[in-house]
Amino acid sequence: MSAANPVRPKNVAVLTPPAQAAGGSGKRPTRVTVLGSRAAGKTCFLAGLEILAEPDRPSGFSVTAHGPSQIKLREHAAALRNGEWPPGTIQTIEYNLTIIHNQQPTRLTLIDYPGDDFMAGLEALEGQEQHRIKEAIKQADILLLMLDATADVMGREPDDKGQLGRPVNRQEKLDRLKAQIDALNRLRDQSGQVPEVAVVLTKVDLINEDERPTDSRTALKFLKKHQAAVVKRLREFVGQITVFPLSAVGKVEPIQDEQGAIRLRPSVNLTPKGYEALFDWINEYEFRKNHPIYYRLKKTGTWTLVGVLAVGIGIVCVVLIFILSVLNSKEKSPKQKLIDLNKPLVRSLPLDDQKKPLVEDQIGTIRQSLGQARSLEDVEIAAKAIEELKGLSGGVLQVPIRDLEIEAKRKREDILFNQVKNARDRVAAEKGTDRMESAVNDFNQEWQNYLRAYPQGTYLSEVRSFQTEVLNDQRAVDRARIRNRRVSEPYQLIEKAKLIDDYVDRWEKSMSVQTRDDLRRAAALARKCAEPQVYTVTIQETGTLTKAQRHWIVFQIGDEVIRLDSGQTSTNVVWDQPQGIAKLKWRFGQKINFWLSTDGSPFPSSSTIGGIGRGTPGWAILDLVGRTNLLIKAKWQNSVKDNRLFIKMSVDDFTERDHSIAKWYLAPGDQW
């Protein structure tokens, strides 16, 4: 399609079925027009057809795309296969496809236009393009009205994180639905007649299993529940409508992004659903048109009863005798009796009263098994029994059977939630052990299983609370791993720095900027202090000490011992007596001690303040700086009246903030 072509209307598809696609057999082709609101899932609808036509799928579909639409169709299908959604329509695209379903070909032409009011777009066309599309619309035999089951019908849509539940703008929803009703009015006015109408509910995989429609009957019930006014208006136009649920991907699966939020994407295992029933219905158009009475009898099963009544008296007697033998049998179980009553020539007879007690018995049996179910396998067995009973009941006691289905789904949700809860409890029990990582992996698998089955489940808030608790446990364990790592050797200090860096990389988004900067500084201090180097420890008097007090202060650097009042200068000590400053050179690996010698002895006594043993990592100096000031002050409080510090120590360019950070994050213990 050239750029010079006029803009075509959005949301219009023309399907040309068997006869024309087969090259013409004299049979008038069925013409189908598709209407769809913006983002109703038309692109995914086409991509789902391409997925179904994959050679290894026994779906009975084959799809051949013609012209430029072949590339677009493949791109859309490739997006689904890669777990992504196809991009929205931003320019006019015409799709021409030949679809063969169960050996019956259908020609499909879909013109997708990036706007809302497709009829207004149609009026804007000129020349042969407008005439061709208008004629295709006016002559349509079937109208497919494509609605988003979440946005158009339920009034909810996925939020920007892919989570269903955000209400759509009420006026926007009304405008979307009104556009479809207006389109029907225009079609009726232009053609003088209204075609057959079917509503296609897209994106049903986003609906909770408890409410998700699975066939035409439940889809109509779903549409009546949420949009009764729309159903009423449609029936005013056409009398009878058929509703089909459809999903282009089959199911979605939750993924957690880096922020911990959950969004939904197409499942890796794509299973498009609903196409078979829709195309079977389209292929039956001529049959419905030419044999309406026979078709209705066939659909309701009444024709079987008519056939039975038309046979001879002998066959009727045989059937009645068979029915009586089944009902009166003492050997057969209620289930076996239902199976026998569904055999040919019998299942179409009006036997509701006879089936009712048998169905009630089976409902009670299944309900009891559900009450005793303790695993998903138990629930699946009960669910299969319910499906089997639905087929055997022949429409008897539909409401109790439906209630039983809901009960089974709730039981399944309860079990899935309990598995999440038990997995969370295992994480708490294994907290801090080598088995915690395995427990966390199991927990992640369990909550994904729950959300995959129930994206908007009853226990959604509890599951997300569990996720937060597990993340907090993981952070606490990572902190404890850093806190408990002892650093008696330099290489252990390097290891601790690596643990701190890893912690920041993992949890940076959940911590404050100040905490992040302090942790980064702690790791840098650890690496710096682990290097063999010479540190300068500066000791300065800040208060007035008596001669005796100065005499009490003793330092030891390596093998040298010196008192504060000695004024000695040596290899390790430079003493500037007038300024009251001593600079001590401390080499990594040497011993450094200082103490108060109350008896004047140049050796440590009970009054020793403390020091650093040989080989102790250099970060201990930072701790020593703080302890020295406090302890000297405490020792002399009884003899000195004021509270001034008399000795101030500093180490190279380490700051008081560095001292606090080192004590908080590097020293072993419970500070952090």
C-alpha positions as CSV (number, residue, x, y, z in Angstrom):
1,M,0.0,0.0,0.0
2,S,1.5,3.3,-1.1
3,A,1.7,6.3,1.1
4,A,-0.4,8.2,-1.4
5,N,-3.4,6.0,-0.8
6,P,-6.2,7.6,1.3
7,V,-6.4,6.7,5.0
8,R,-8.6,3.6,5.5
9,P,-10.9,3.0,8.5
10,K,-9.8,1.1,11.5
11,N,-11.2,-2.1,12.8
12,V,-12.7,-3.5,9.5
13,A,-12.0,-7.0,8.4
14,V,-13.6,-8.8,5.5
15,L,-13.5,-12.6,5.5
16,T,-14.2,-14.5,2.3
17,P,-14.8,-18.1,3.1
18,P,-14.6,-21.4,1.3
19,A,-16.0,-21.0,-2.2
20,Q,-14.0,-17.9,-3.2
21,A,-10.8,-19.0,-1.5
22,A,-11.0,-22.3,-3.3
23,G,-11.1,-20.6,-6.7
24,G,-14.9,-20.4,-7.1
25,S,-17.4,-23.2,-7.0
26,G,-20.6,-21.3,-7.9
27,K,-21.5,-21.0,-4.3
28,R,-21.9,-17.4,-2.9
29,P,-19.1,-16.8,-0.4
30,T,-19.9,-15.9,3.1
31,R,-18.9,-12.3,3.8
32,V,-17.8,-11.3,7.3
33,T,-17.2,-7.8,8.7
34,V,-15.2,-7.4,11.9
35,L,-15.5,-4.3,14.1
36,G,-13.3,-3.7,17.1
37,S,-12.6,-0.9,19.5
38,R,-9.1,0.5,19.9
39,A,-6.7,-2.0,21.5
40,A,-9.4,-4.7,21.4
41,G,-6.8,-7.3,20.5
42,K,-7.1,-7.4,16.7
43,T,-3.4,-7.6,16.0
44,C,-3.0,-10.4,18.6
45,F,-6.0,-12.1,17.0
46,L,-4.2,-12.4,13.7
47,A,-0.9,-13.4,15.4
48,G,-2.8,-16.2,17.2
49,L,-3.9,-17.5,13.8
50,E,-0.3,-17.6,12.7
51,I,0.7,-19.5,15.9
52,L,-2.1,-22.0,15.4
53,A,-0.9,-22.7,11.8
54,E,2.6,-23.8,13.0
55,P,3.4,-27.1,11.3
56,D,3.8,-29.0,14.6
57,R,0.4,-28.0,15.9
58,P,-2.5,-30.4,15.2
59,S,-5.0,-27.5,15.1
60,G,-6.5,-28.0,11.6
61,F,-5.5,-24.4,10.7
62,S,-3.2,-23.2,7.9
63,V,-2.6,-19.5,7.1
64,T,-1.2,-18.0,4.0
65,A,-0.5,-14.2,4.1
66,H,-0.3,-12.3,0.8
67,G,1.7,-9.2,0.0
68,P,3.1,-6.9,2.6
69,S,0.9,-8.4,5.3
70,Q,3.0,-11.5,5.3
71,I,6.0,-9.7,7.0
72,K,3.8,-7.9,9.5
73,L,2.0,-11.1,10.4
74,R,5.2,-12.9,11.0
75,E,6.6,-10.0,13.1
76,H,3.5,-10.1,15.3
77,A,3.7,-13.9,15.8
78,A,7.4,-13.7,16.5
79,A,6.7,-11.1,19.3
80,L,4.3,-13.6,21.0
81,R,6.8,-16.4,20.7
82,N,9.4,-14.2,22.3
83,G,7.1,-13.5,25.3
84,E,6.4,-9.9,24.2
85,W,3.2,-8.2,23.0
86,P,3.0,-6.9,19.4
87,P,3.2,-3.1,19.1
88,G,0.0,-1.1,18.8
89,T,-1.2,0.1,15.4
90,I,0.3,3.4,14.4
91,Q,-0.3,3.4,10.7
92,T,-2.8,2.0,8.2
93,I,-2.1,-1.7,7.6
94,E,-4.0,-4.0,5.3
95,Y,-3.9,-7.8,6.0
96,N,-4.8,-10.3,3.3
97,L,-4.9,-13.9,4.5
98,T,-6.1,-17.2,3.3
99,I,-7.2,-19.4,6.3
100,I,-8.0,-23.1,6.0
101,H,-9.7,-24.7,8.9
102,N,-10.8,-28.3,8.7
103,Q,-10.1,-28.2,5.0
104,Q,-12.5,-25.3,4.5
105,P,-10.7,-22.1,3.2
106,T,-11.6,-18.6,4.2
107,R,-10.3,-15.4,2.7
108,L,-9.7,-12.7,5.3
109,T,-8.9,-9.1,4.7
110,L,-8.4,-6.8,7.7
111,I,-7.8,-3.1,7.4
112,D,-6.4,-1.8,10.6
113,Y,-6.5,2.0,11.0
114,P,-5.0,4.0,14.0
115,G,-8.2,5.7,15.2
116,D,-11.4,5.2,17.1
117,D,-14.3,5.9,14.8
118,F,-13.9,3.6,11.9
119,M,-17.1,4.8,10.2
120,A,-15.8,8.4,10.2
121,G,-12.6,7.1,8.7
122,L,-14.6,5.3,6.1
123,E,-16.4,8.5,5.1
124,A,-13.1,10.2,4.6
125,L,-12.0,7.8,1.9
126,E,-12.3,8.7,-1.8
127,G,-12.8,6.9,-5.1
128,Q,-12.6,3.2,-5.6
129,E,-11.0,2.4,-2.2
130,Q,-14.1,3.8,-0.4
131,H,-16.5,2.1,-2.7
132,R,-14.8,-1.3,-2.4
133,I,-14.8,-1.2,1.4
134,K,-18.3,0.2,1.7
135,E,-19.7,-2.5,-0.5
136,A,-17.9,-5.2,1.5
137,I,-19.4,-3.8,4.7
138,K,-22.9,-3.3,3.3
139,Q,-23.0,-6.8,1.8
140,A,-21.7,-8.6,4.9
141,D,-23.5,-11.8,5.9
142,I,-21.9,-12.0,9.4
143,L,-20.7,-9.2,11.7
144,L,-18.1,-10.0,14.4
145,L,-18.0,-7.4,17.1
146,M,-14.6,-7.7,18.8
147,L,-14.6,-6.5,22.5
148,D,-11.8,-6.4,25.1
149,A,-13.3,-8.6,27.8
150,T,-11.4,-6.6,30.5
151,A,-11.5,-2.9,29.3
152,D,-14.7,-2.9,27.2
153,V,-16.8,-5.4,29.2
154,M,-15.5,-5.4,32.8
155,G,-14.3,-1.8,32.8
156,R,-10.8,-2.9,34.0
157,E,-7.5,-3.1,32.3
158,P,-3.8,-3.9,33.2
159,D,-1.9,-1.0,34.7
160,D,1.5,0.1,33.6
161,K,3.0,-2.8,35.4
162,G,0.8,-5.4,33.7
163,Q,-1.5,-6.0,36.6
164,L,-5.2,-6.3,35.9
165,G,-7.5,-4.2,38.1
166,R,-7.0,-0.6,37.2
167,P,-10.5,0.8,36.3
168,V,-10.7,2.4,32.9
169,N,-12.1,5.9,32.5
170,R,-15.9,5.4,32.6
171,Q,-16.6,7.9,29.9
172,E,-14.0,6.4,27.7
173,K,-15.5,2.9,28.1
174,L,-19.0,4.3,27.3
175,D,-17.6,6.0,24.2
176,R,-15.9,2.8,23.0
177,L,-19.1,0.8,23.4
178,K,-21.3,3.6,21.9
179,A,-19.0,3.6,18.8
180,Q,-19.8,-0.1,18.2
181,I,-23.6,0.5,18.6
182,D,-23.4,3.5,16.3
183,A,-21.6,1.4,13.7
184,L,-24.4,-1.2,13.7
185,N,-26.9,1.6,13.2
186,R,-24.9,2.9,10.2
187,L,-24.6,-0.5,8.7
188,R,-28.3,-1.1,9.0
189,D,-29.1,2.3,7.5
190,Q,-26.8,1.8,4.5
191,S,-27.5,-1.8,3.7
192,G,-31.2,-2.0,4.7
193,Q,-30.6,-5.2,6.6
194,V,-28.6,-6.4,9.6
195,P,-26.3,-9.5,9.2
196,E,-25.8,-12.2,11.7
197,V,-24.0,-10.9,14.8
198,A,-21.4,-12.6,17.0
199,V,-19.5,-11.0,19.8
200,V,-15.9,-12.0,20.2
201,L,-14.5,-11.5,23.8
202,T,-10.8,-11.1,23.5
203,K,-8.1,-11.3,26.3
204,V,-10.2,-13.7,28.4
205,D,-6.9,-15.2,29.8
206,L,-6.6,-12.1,32.0
207,I,-9.8,-12.9,33.8
208,N,-9.8,-15.0,37.0
209,E,-10.6,-18.6,36.5
210,D,-13.7,-18.3,38.7
211,E,-15.3,-15.9,36.2
212,R,-13.5,-16.7,32.9
213,P,-15.9,-17.8,30.1
214,T,-14.9,-21.0,28.4
215,D,-17.6,-21.4,25.7
216,S,-20.5,-19.6,24.0
217,R,-22.9,-20.2,26.9
218,T,-20.7,-18.9,29.7
219,A,-19.5,-16.1,27.4
220,L,-23.0,-14.8,26.9
221,K,-23.6,-15.1,30.7
222,F,-20.4,-13.1,31.3
223,L,-21.5,-10.4,28.9
224,K,-25.0,-10.2,30.4
225,K,-23.5,-9.8,33.9
226,H,-21.2,-6.9,33.0
227,Q,-22.9,-5.2,30.0
228,A,-26.6,-6.2,30.1
229,A,-27.5,-2.9,28.3
230,V,-25.2,-3.8,25.4
231,V,-26.8,-7.3,25.1
232,K,-30.2,-5.7,25.1
233,R,-29.3,-3.2,22.4
234,L,-27.7,-5.8,20.2
235,R,-30.8,-8.0,20.4
236,E,-33.0,-5.0,19.5
237,F,-31.0,-4.9,16.2
238,V,-30.6,-8.5,15.3
239,G,-32.7,-10.6,17.7
240,Q,-30.2,-13.3,18.5
241,I,-26.5,-13.0,19.1
242,T,-23.7,-15.6,19.7
243,V,-20.8,-14.9,22.0
244,F,-17.3,-16.5,21.7
245,P,-14.5,-16.2,24.2
246,L,-11.0,-16.0,22.7
247,S,-7.4,-15.7,23.8
248,A,-4.6,-15.2,21.3
249,V,-2.0,-16.6,23.8
250,G,-3.9,-19.0,26.0
251,K,-2.5,-17.8,29.2
252,V,-0.2,-15.1,30.6
253,E,2.5,-15.5,33.2
254,P,3.8,-13.0,35.8
255,I,7.4,-11.8,35.9
256,Q,9.0,-9.7,38.6
257,D,11.0,-6.7,37.4
258,E,14.1,-5.2,39.1
259,Q,11.9,-3.0,41.3
260,G,10.0,-6.1,42.6
261,A,6.8,-5.2,40.7
262,I,4.8,-7.8,38.8
263,R,3.8,-7.5,35.2
264,L,2.2,-10.0,32.8
265,R,3.6,-11.3,29.5
266,P,2.6,-14.0,27.0
267,S,3.3,-17.5,28.2
268,V,6.3,-19.3,26.8
269,N,4.0,-22.1,25.8
270,L,1.5,-20.4,23.5
271,T,-1.9,-22.1,23.3
272,P,-4.4,-19.8,21.4
273,K,-7.9,-20.7,22.4
274,G,-11.4,-20.1,21.0
275,Y,-10.5,-20.0,17.3
276,E,-11.9,-23.5,16.5
277,A,-15.4,-22.7,17.8
278,L,-15.5,-19.3,16.1
279,F,-14.4,-20.7,12.6
280,D,-16.7,-23.7,13.0
281,W,-19.6,-21.3,13.5
282,I,-18.5,-19.2,10.5
283,N,-18.3,-22.3,8.3
284,E,-21.9,-23.2,9.3
285,Y,-23.4,-20.0,7.9
286,E,-24.9,-21.5,4.8
287,F,-26.3,-24.4,6.8
288,R,-27.9,-21.9,9.2
289,K,-29.3,-19.8,6.4
290,N,-30.7,-22.6,4.2
291,H,-32.0,-24.9,7.0
292,P,-32.8,-22.8,10.0
293,I,-35.3,-25.1,11.6
294,Y,-33.1,-28.2,11.2
295,Y,-30.1,-26.3,12.5
296,R,-32.0,-25.2,15.7
297,L,-33.2,-28.8,16.2
298,K,-29.7,-30.0,15.7
299,K,-28.2,-27.5,18.2
300,T,-30.8,-28.2,20.9
301,G,-30.8,-32.0,20.4
302,T,-34.6,-32.0,19.8
303,W,-34.1,-33.7,16.4
304,T,-33.0,-36.8,18.1
305,L,-36.3,-37.0,20.0
306,V,-38.2,-36.4,16.8
307,G,-36.3,-39.2,15.1
308,V,-36.9,-41.6,17.9
309,L,-40.7,-40.9,17.9
310,A,-40.7,-41.4,14.2
311,V,-39.3,-45.0,14.4
312,G,-41.5,-48.1,14.8
313,I,-43.2,-49.1,18.0
314,G,-40.7,-52.0,18.4
315,I,-37.7,-49.8,18.7
316,V,-39.5,-47.5,21.2
317,C,-40.3,-50.5,23.3
318,V,-36.7,-51.8,23.2
319,V,-35.4,-48.3,24.3
320,L,-38.0,-48.1,27.2
321,I,-37.1,-51.6,28.4
322,F,-33.4,-50.6,28.3
323,I,-34.1,-47.5,30.3
324,L,-36.1,-49.4,33.0
325,S,-33.4,-52.0,33.3
326,V,-30.8,-49.3,33.9
327,L,-32.8,-47.4,36.5
328,N,-33.8,-50.6,38.4
329,S,-30.3,-52.2,38.4
330,K,-28.9,-52.8,41.8
331,E,-25.4,-53.7,40.5
332,K,-24.7,-50.5,38.6
333,S,-23.5,-47.4,40.4
334,P,-25.2,-44.0,39.9
335,K,-22.4,-43.0,37.6
336,Q,-22.6,-46.1,35.5
337,K,-26.4,-45.5,35.2
338,L,-25.8,-42.0,33.9
339,I,-23.3,-43.4,31.4
340,D,-25.9,-45.9,30.1
341,L,-28.6,-43.2,29.9
342,N,-26.2,-41.2,27.6
343,K,-26.0,-43.9,25.0
344,P,-27.3,-43.3,21.5
345,L,-31.1,-43.3,21.1
346,V,-31.4,-42.7,24.9
347,R,-29.6,-39.5,25.6
348,S,-32.0,-37.3,23.7
349,L,-35.1,-38.6,25.5
350,P,-36.7,-36.3,28.2
351,L,-35.3,-38.2,31.2
352,D,-34.5,-35.2,33.5
353,D,-36.6,-36.6,36.4
354,Q,-34.9,-39.9,36.2
355,K,-31.4,-38.4,35.9
356,K,-31.9,-35.9,38.8
357,P,-31.3,-38.3,41.8
358,L,-28.3,-39.9,40.0
359,V,-26.8,-36.4,39.4
360,E,-27.5,-35.4,43.0
361,D,-25.7,-38.6,44.2
362,Q,-22.6,-37.7,42.0
363,I,-22.6,-34.1,43.3
364,G,-22.5,-35.3,46.9
365,T,-19.7,-37.8,46.1
366,I,-17.6,-35.2,44.4
367,R,-18.2,-32.6,47.1
368,Q,-17.0,-35.1,49.7
369,S,-13.8,-35.8,47.8
370,L,-13.2,-32.0,47.5
371,G,-13.6,-31.6,51.2
372,Q,-10.9,-34.3,51.8
373,A,-8.6,-33.0,49.1
374,R,-5.1,-32.2,50.4
375,S,-3.2,-31.7,47.2
376,L,-3.6,-30.3,43.7
377,E,-3.7,-33.8,42.3
378,D,-6.7,-34.5,44.5
379,V,-8.5,-31.3,43.2
380,E,-7.6,-32.2,39.6
381,I,-9.3,-35.6,40.0
382,A,-12.4,-33.9,41.4
383,A,-12.4,-31.3,38.6
384,K,-12.2,-34.1,36.0
385,A,-15.1,-35.8,37.7
386,I,-17.1,-32.5,37.5
387,E,-16.4,-32.1,33.8
388,E,-17.5,-35.7,33.2
389,L,-20.7,-35.1,35.2
390,K,-21.5,-32.0,33.2
391,G,-21.5,-34.2,30.1
392,L,-23.5,-37.0,31.6
393,S,-26.1,-34.7,33.3
394,G,-27.7,-33.5,30.1
395,G,-28.4,-30.1,31.5
396,V,-29.9,-31.4,34.8
397,L,-29.0,-29.5,37.9
398,Q,-26.7,-27.1,36.1
399,V,-26.6,-24.5,38.9
400,P,-25.4,-27.0,41.6
401,I,-22.8,-28.4,39.2
402,R,-21.6,-24.8,38.5
403,D,-21.4,-24.2,42.2
404,L,-19.4,-27.4,42.5
405,E,-17.0,-26.1,39.8
406,I,-16.6,-22.8,41.8
407,E,-16.0,-24.8,45.0
408,A,-13.3,-26.8,43.2
409,K,-11.5,-23.7,41.9
410,R,-11.6,-22.1,45.4
411,K,-10.2,-25.3,46.9
412,R,-7.4,-25.3,44.3
413,E,-6.7,-21.6,45.2
414,D,-6.6,-22.5,48.9
415,I,-4.1,-25.3,48.3
416,L,-1.9,-23.1,46.1
417,F,-2.0,-20.3,48.7
418,N,-1.1,-22.8,51.5
419,Q,1.9,-23.9,49.4
420,V,3.0,-20.3,49.2
421,K,2.6,-19.9,52.9
422,N,4.4,-23.1,53.8
423,A,7.3,-22.1,51.4
424,R,7.5,-18.7,53.2
425,D,7.6,-20.5,56.6
426,R,10.4,-22.7,55.3
427,V,12.4,-19.5,54.4
428,A,11.9,-18.2,57.9
429,A,13.0,-21.6,59.4
430,E,16.1,-21.7,57.2
431,K,17.0,-18.1,57.7
432,G,20.8,-17.7,58.0
433,T,21.5,-21.3,57.1
434,D,23.0,-22.8,53.9
435,R,19.6,-24.1,53.0
436,M,18.0,-20.6,52.9
437,E,18.8,-20.0,49.2
438,S,17.1,-23.2,48.2
439,A,14.1,-22.3,50.3
440,V,13.8,-18.9,48.7
441,N,13.9,-20.5,45.2
442,D,11.1,-22.8,46.2
443,F,9.1,-19.8,47.6
444,N,9.5,-17.9,44.3
445,Q,8.3,-20.9,42.4
446,E,5.2,-21.2,44.6
447,W,4.1,-17.6,44.4
448,Q,4.6,-17.6,40.6
449,N,2.4,-20.7,40.4
450,Y,-0.3,-19.0,42.4
451,L,-0.3,-15.7,40.4
452,R,-0.2,-17.7,37.1
453,A,-3.5,-19.4,38.1
454,Y,-5.0,-16.4,40.0
455,P,-3.7,-13.0,38.8
456,Q,-6.4,-11.3,40.8
457,G,-6.8,-14.0,43.5
458,T,-8.4,-13.8,46.9
459,Y,-5.0,-14.1,48.7
460,L,-3.2,-11.6,46.4
461,S,-2.4,-9.1,49.2
462,E,-1.1,-11.9,51.5
463,V,1.1,-13.3,48.8
464,R,2.7,-9.9,48.2
465,S,3.1,-9.4,51.9
466,F,5.0,-12.7,52.0
467,Q,7.2,-11.5,49.1
468,T,8.1,-8.4,51.2
469,E,8.9,-10.5,54.3
470,V,11.2,-12.8,52.3
471,L,13.1,-9.9,50.8
472,N,13.5,-8.4,54.3
473,D,14.8,-11.8,55.5
474,Q,17.3,-11.9,52.7
475,R,18.5,-8.4,53.5
476,A,18.9,-9.3,57.2
477,V,20.9,-12.4,56.3
478,D,23.2,-10.5,54.0
479,R,23.7,-7.9,56.8
480,A,24.5,-10.6,59.3
481,R,27.0,-12.2,57.0
482,I,28.9,-9.0,56.8
483,R,28.5,-8.2,60.6
484,N,29.8,-11.7,61.7
485,R,32.8,-11.8,59.4
486,R,35.9,-11.4,61.7
487,V,38.9,-9.6,60.4
488,S,42.0,-10.7,62.2
489,E,44.0,-10.9,59.0
490,P,44.3,-8.5,56.0
491,Y,42.8,-10.8,53.5
492,Q,39.7,-11.1,55.6
493,L,39.3,-7.3,55.5
494,I,39.3,-7.5,51.7
495,E,36.7,-10.2,51.9
496,K,34.5,-8.0,54.1
497,A,34.9,-5.1,51.6
498,K,33.7,-7.4,48.8
499,L,30.7,-8.5,50.9
500,I,29.7,-4.9,51.5
501,D,30.0,-4.0,47.8
502,D,27.9,-7.0,46.9
503,Y,25.3,-6.0,49.4
504,V,25.0,-2.5,48.0
505,D,24.8,-3.8,44.5
506,R,21.9,-6.1,45.4
507,W,19.9,-3.8,47.7
508,E,20.8,-0.3,46.6
509,K,17.3,0.5,45.4
510,S,15.8,-0.2,48.8
511,M,18.3,1.9,50.9
512,S,18.7,5.6,51.5
513,V,21.4,7.6,49.8
514,Q,23.2,8.2,53.1
515,T,23.3,4.5,53.9
516,R,24.6,3.7,50.5
517,D,27.4,6.3,50.7
518,D,28.4,5.1,54.2
519,L,28.6,1.5,53.0
520,R,30.7,2.4,50.0
521,R,33.0,4.4,52.3
522,A,33.3,1.4,54.7
523,A,34.3,-0.9,51.9
524,A,36.9,1.7,50.7
525,L,38.3,2.1,54.3
526,A,38.6,-1.7,54.6
527,R,40.6,-2.0,51.4
528,K,42.8,0.9,52.3
529,C,43.5,-0.3,55.8
530,A,44.3,-3.8,54.6
531,E,47.3,-2.6,52.6
532,P,50.8,-2.9,54.3
533,Q,51.8,0.8,54.9
534,V,53.1,3.2,57.4
535,Y,50.5,5.2,59.4
536,T,51.2,8.4,61.2
537,V,49.5,8.6,64.6
538,T,49.4,12.1,65.9
539,I,49.0,12.6,69.7
540,Q,48.4,16.2,70.9
541,E,47.6,17.6,74.3
542,T,44.5,19.7,74.2
543,G,44.3,20.4,78.0
544,T,46.7,21.5,80.7
545,L,48.3,18.4,82.3
546,T,50.4,18.4,85.4
547,K,53.8,17.0,85.2
548,A,52.8,13.9,87.1
549,Q,49.8,13.4,84.8
550,R,52.0,13.7,81.8
551,H,54.5,11.2,83.3
552,W,51.7,8.6,83.6
553,I,51.0,8.4,79.9
554,V,53.2,5.7,78.3
555,F,53.4,4.7,74.6
556,Q,54.9,1.6,73.0
557,I,55.6,1.5,69.3
558,G,57.1,-1.7,68.2
559,D,59.8,-2.4,70.8
560,E,60.2,1.2,71.9
561,V,58.5,2.5,75.1
562,I,58.3,6.2,75.7
563,R,56.5,8.5,78.2
564,L,54.6,11.6,77.2
565,D,56.9,13.8,79.3
566,S,60.2,12.4,78.1
567,G,60.5,14.4,74.9
568,Q,62.3,11.5,73.4
569,T,62.8,11.3,69.6
570,S,63.5,7.9,68.1
571,T,62.9,5.9,65.0
572,N,59.2,5.7,65.6
573,V,58.5,8.8,67.6
574,V,59.0,12.5,66.8
575,W,58.2,14.7,69.8
576,D,57.6,18.4,69.5
577,Q,57.7,19.3,73.1
578,P,56.8,23.0,72.9
579,Q,53.7,22.3,70.8
580,G,52.7,19.3,72.9
581,I,52.6,17.1,69.8
582,A,54.0,13.6,69.3
583,K,54.0,11.9,65.9
584,L,54.3,8.1,66.0
585,K,55.2,6.1,63.0
586,W,53.3,2.8,63.1
587,R,54.1,0.2,60.5
588,F,51.5,-2.4,59.6
589,G,52.3,-5.5,61.6
590,Q,54.0,-3.7,64.5
591,K,52.6,-3.6,68.0
592,I,51.2,-0.3,69.4
593,N,50.2,0.2,73.0
594,F,49.6,3.1,75.4
595,W,48.4,3.2,79.0
596,L,48.2,5.2,82.1
597,S,50.9,4.2,84.5
598,T,49.7,5.1,88.0
599,D,52.8,3.7,89.6
600,G,55.2,5.3,87.1
601,S,56.2,2.0,85.7
602,P,57.0,2.0,82.0
603,F,55.1,-1.3,81.6
604,P,51.4,-2.0,81.2
605,S,49.4,-2.4,84.4
606,S,45.8,-2.8,85.4
607,S,45.2,0.8,84.2
608,T,46.2,0.0,80.6
609,I,43.9,1.8,78.2
610,G,44.5,-0.5,75.3
611,G,46.4,-1.0,72.1
612,I,46.7,-2.9,68.8
613,G,48.4,-6.3,68.8
614,R,50.9,-7.3,66.2
615,G,49.4,-8.1,62.8
616,T,46.0,-6.5,63.6
617,P,44.5,-4.8,60.6
618,G,45.0,-1.1,60.3
619,W,41.2,-0.3,60.6
620,A,41.6,-1.0,64.4
621,I,43.4,2.3,64.7
622,L,40.2,4.1,63.9
623,D,38.5,2.3,66.8
624,L,41.5,3.1,69.0
625,V,41.2,6.8,68.4
626,G,37.7,7.0,69.8
627,R,38.4,4.7,72.8
628,T,41.5,6.6,73.8
629,N,39.8,9.9,74.2
630,L,37.0,8.5,76.2
631,L,39.1,6.3,78.5
632,I,41.7,8.9,79.3
633,K,38.9,11.3,80.2
634,A,37.2,8.6,82.4
635,K,40.4,7.7,84.2
636,W,41.0,11.2,85.3
637,Q,37.5,12.4,86.1
638,N,38.2,12.0,89.8
639,S,41.4,14.1,89.7
640,V,40.5,16.7,87.0
641,K,37.6,19.0,87.7
642,D,36.7,20.0,84.1
643,N,35.5,17.7,81.4
644,R,37.9,18.8,78.6
645,L,39.7,16.2,76.6
646,F,43.4,16.3,77.4
647,I,44.7,14.0,74.7
648,K,43.6,14.1,71.0
649,M,44.6,11.4,68.6
650,S,44.3,11.3,64.8
651,V,45.5,8.8,62.1
652,D,46.6,10.2,58.7
653,D,43.6,11.6,56.9
654,F,41.0,9.4,58.7
655,T,38.1,11.6,59.9
656,E,35.8,11.2,62.9
657,R,33.1,10.1,60.4
658,D,35.4,7.4,59.2
659,H,35.8,6.2,62.7
660,S,32.0,6.0,63.2
661,I,31.6,4.2,59.9
662,A,34.3,1.7,60.6
663,K,33.0,1.0,64.1
664,W,29.4,0.5,62.7
665,Y,30.1,-1.6,59.6
666,L,33.6,-3.1,59.9
667,A,33.9,-4.1,63.5
668,P,32.3,-7.5,64.3
669,G,29.3,-7.5,66.6
670,D,25.7,-6.3,66.6
671,Q,26.2,-2.6,65.9
672,W,24.7,-2.9,62.4
